[in-house]
Amino acid sequence: MSSFWIHPSALLVLGALLLRFVPARLRTVFLVGVPMIVLFRVCAMQKGVYGQVDFLDWQLTFGRVDALSSLFGLVMALITLLSTIYGLHVQEPGQHAAAWLYAAGSLGAIFAGDLLTLFVFWELMAFSSVFLIWYRRTPAALAAGYRYLLVHVVGGGCLLAGIVLVGGETGGDFGFGAFDVKHMSLGSWLVLVGFALNAAVPPLHAWLPDAYAEGTAVGSVLMSAVTTKTAVYALCRGFVGLSVLVPLGVVMALYGVVYAVLENDSRRLLAYHVVSQVGFMVTGIGLGSELAINGACAHAFAHIIYKGLLFMGCGAVLEMTGRSRFTELGGLWEKMPLALVFTVIGGLSISAFPLFSGFVSKSMVVAASYELHRPWVAFLLMLASVGTFLHTGLKVPYFIWFGRNNCSAETWARAKDAPWNMNLAMALASLLCVFIGCFPSYLYRLLPFATNFEPYTAYHVSQTLQLLLFTGAGFFVFLKKLVPEPTISLDTDWFYRRGWNLFVRVAEQYVQRLDDWLGELYRRAGIGAVVRLASWANAFDGRVVDRLVDGLAAMIGRLGARLRVAQRGGVQENLTLAFVVLFVLVGLAILLL
């Protein structure tokens, strides 16, 4: 325990509150300075337990610093800094404040030592991140943000219900540690559902492509990193070795790739690949071995950087052209060459190309599958990797920068390289992707368990290159079949979208009719009775109450007149006579006695 401890989230919250009062000429320095201080603070924290507070009958722990929380805290601080640099050109303090509160919620959840503290920061993430969607100020963004908020409120309700039940099962102990995955209780399952929704585990995933594709260019960068990876951290903390997570993770890895095939919107495609890549992490958590957990954590770290880079590249295109659909872009290599280079680096990283970050992280989960004698898991994850390269590594850069030019005259005229701050953020993220891929030992030292895993074996490199090169050849052979089309892909959000439409229809056709009928009944029967009652009350007031009051007033007036007469001397004379009679009677009594 330390008597004085500054939470990294407190720095971000304070910065968000003060940001609006910072003069415009100092805002750039302030925007860069606050996340840099947060990054230094996270790196400087020593392992231990800090910030314990007694509240009612509970002990809340705001700072549990160990290898797992330090790893996730570090990468969250990094992406907060990169996304802030990426958005320096944004002149809305509210958008920056929402982003910092969102990151503060993530860091608070990561360092929370109990479920109650976790829940508070969990909800801070949900309610602050929705503004990163609404700040785009389009009808689609407003609707997507509303759906996003509703889904996360439901998930938060499940999480809170599970926490309450777990507290009842443990006699009021809300400490956040590993659950008994061999004997899951109802409370544990509800907590798992709350975590799984934020991790976008199918069928609880549709909020992710719906929201991330409609967010602001800056907001989607941070959103691609924070919510799902905070959930991955929570799963690592609480549900290691839960067997159901293995098939769920494999389904996620394949599901996201399949839906990416159908996508015409570049950012929606990247959002589906978030689902796919988180599937690798969920699979590793379900496998439960030290190598698998290390793989899940390493892949989460690498994924936050390269997925943020990919959203930066496509966000730069959106920012400079106003378009994100493949059918409205193409041929931009001569207009935005820097964004092309950075996006390709992100695509090679997510595709696990040698010398890039995904190669040294994703392979750990695959190796753990073989180690635990589950080859079917490894084969399906490798298949998902092939699909990732096909669509994120090849489809995204080709149809934005090299394919047929579908840009309108206005789009083509607007297209140019992004502002310096966006290119700087993309350059820094690209350097991190290459550095991690070339020097994986630095990442491996941060992992929860010591490891001597070696990704650069001749077998692994040759196997990966064969898969990726054959995938690349197949892409160009079947290029005409892969040309995007302006279609809409139905996902599980269809159910609650249709459910909402059904609710509105029922409300308009039946509930409204019932309300109209009750209103008419009230008008005819209720209001008439009220009017008659009011008329009777008015008559009673005039005939009874007024007469009674007027009669009483008259009586009081007459009495007052008499008292006024007595006050002129009558009272004094009567009193004098009474005293004289009294004295005479007393004197007679004395003489007789």
Buried (B, 14 or more C-beta within 10 A) or exposed (E): EEEEBBBBBBBBBEBBEEBEEBEEEEBBEBBBEBBBBBBEBBEEBEEEBBBBEEEEEBBBBBBBBBBBBBBBBBBBBBBBBBBBBBBBBBEEBEBBBBBBBBBBBBBBBBBBBBBBBBBBBBBBBBBBBBBBBBBBEEEEBBBBBBBBBBBBEBBBEBBBBBBBBBBEEEEEEBBBEEBEBEEBBEBBBBBBBBBBBBBBBBEBBBBBBBBBBBBBBBBBBBBBBBBBBBBBBBBBBBBBBBEEBBBBBBBBBBBBBBBBBBBBBBBBBBBBBBBBBBBBBBBBBBBBBBBBBBBBBBBBBBBBBBBBBBBBBBBBBBBBBEBBBBBBBBBBBEBBEBBBBBBBBBBBBBBBBBBBBBBBBBBBBBBBBEBBEBEEBBBBBBBBBBBBBBBBBBBBBBBBBEBEEBBEEEBBEBBEBBBEBBBBBBBBBBEBBBBBBBEBEEBBEBBBEEBEBEBBEEEBBEBBEEBBEEBBEBBEEEBEEBBBEEEEBEBEBEEBBEEEEEEEEEEEEEEEEEEEEEEEEEEEEEEEEEEEEEEEEEEEEEEEEEEEEEEEEEEEEEEEEEEEEEEEEEEEEEEEEEEEEEEEEEEEEEEEE
